[in-house]
Amino acid sequence: MPEKSESKTAEKSGAPAAPIAATKSNPSDSGKKEVDRLRRRFIWTFLWGYLGVNFLMFLRYFFPRALFEPPTTFNAGYVADYSLGVDQRYLQSNRCWVVREPGRLFVIFAQCTHLGCTPDWEQAQNIFHCPCHGSEYDSEGINFAGPAPRPMDRCHVTLDPSNQILVDSSQRYIMDPAAGTNQFNDPGAFISA
């Protein structure tokens, strides 16, 4: 009973009563709140990032991609500019090789007839080698190894009035032994040099 009397006297005197159980702030609560705050921040950042990327993809739809290909016709200079063999000066710009042999000049379109890769000219071996699947062609573009079904195409070649070589890669001549087609000797497939 003495406890009751002490609390009554404390109430009467205006002094605050001693708390029964002191409430102290738990340090683990503040750490937990910080973790929750970081978790929420991460989730919102991820959500806004996801929505932002999708919005950018939506905007990209309104700006179509366009392929800018080189012109299909180009001037390749004079016949005298070429020595015997394969010339690679138009490989990067027009995807063509100019080949000069004794008595004629023709242009090979640099596309493997297997899957369309660009073969490499191996000067030391005197062959074209496709790096994709190993097809090999001789210096005239005739296939002799690998999965390529036929020789590489040749471009239309003419001489203009000033005796400059005009090449049209949109018009091609093919040779397909399986189909019995050989257009390599047609007019326009080569010029006499």
Sequence and secondary structure as in RCSB ss.txt:
>XXXX:A:sequence
MPEKSESKTAEKSGAPAAPIAATKSNPSDSGKKEVDRLRRRFIWTFLWGYLGVNFLMFLRYFFPRALFEPPTTFN
AGYVADYSLGVDQRYLQSNRCWVVREPGRLFVIFAQCTHLGCTPDWEQAQNIFHCPCHGSEYDSEGINFAGPAPR
PMDRCHVTLDPSNQILVDSSQRYIMDPAAGTNQFNDPGAFISA
>XXXX:A:secstr
 HHHHHHHHHHHHT     SS     HHHHHHHHHHHHHHHHHHHHHHHHHHHHHHHHHHTTS        SEEE
EEEGGG  SEEE TTHHHHSEEEEEETTEEEEEE   TTT    EEETTTTEEE TTT  EE TTS EEESS  S
   EEEEEE TTSEEEEEEEEEE EETTTTEE TTSTTS EE 
